[in-house]
C-alpha cells in the first residue's frame, strides 16, 4: 500500500513496515516482499515524509534507502528514534562498500543490504528483524517472546505457566540466543560468548549443551524453539 501523505496512515492489525524509497520499481519489489511475509507496506518517497510517517505511526520495521530526495536515509535514523520510533531499521542502498555499511550501522541501522539484492535474501533479513521486534525487554529484567519469558535477575525461564529448569550454563546460552533472536548464531560465537574460549577446542561441548537446552524448551513449548541452520549454527525462533 502506497501513501501519498503520512496523515493517510491508518491503524491495522497486521505488522506494518515503512518503506522509504524514491525508486518506484525498487519500492514495489520491497512492498511485494513485505506483503509475502503477511505484513502491510507503507511507502514514502522522500526523506521528510519518511521521517514524518515514522513519527505518526508504529512500524515493526523501517526499510530505508540512503540517497533520498531531501537527505541521506541513515541521517534520519537518530531523528526517528529521538521522536519515539522503536522500529528496527534495514538500510537498503546502492552504497554497498564496506565503509558505507559500517557508517550505516554505526549511525543506528540494525541491518544493511546492498543493492542490487536478491529477493529471498531481503525476505530473510526482514524475517530476522520481525523476530527481533517481537522481543520485549522490561526494566532490564524480563525478556519476553510471546509465551517464552526469561528473567535476567532471577535467572529463570518460563514457557506459559511452565517453569523450565535450566543449568547456569544453559541460562547463559538461552540469554545469548535471546539477544540474537532470529539471527544465525555460530558455534564459534557460542564458544567465545558463553564459554569465553577464543579458539575451537574441537569438542562437542556446544552441541551437547544446545541439544539439552533445546529438548527442555521443546518439551515445555510443544514446538521447536532453537532451530538448526545446517552448516551454519543455530537460530532462536520462539515464535516461528
Secondary structure, DSSP 8 states (H G I E B T S, - for coil): -B-SSGGG----SS-EEEEE-S-HHHHHHHHHHHHHTT-EEEEE-BHHHHHHHHHHS--SEEEE-SEEBTEETHHHHHHHHHTT---EEEEEES--SHHHHHHHHHTT-SEEEESS--HHHHHHHHHHHHHHHT-EEETTTEEEETTEEEETTTTEEEETTEEE---HHHHHHHHHHHHTTTSEE-HHHHHHHTS--SS--S-SHHHHHHHHHHHHHHHHHSS-SEEEETTTEEEE-TT-
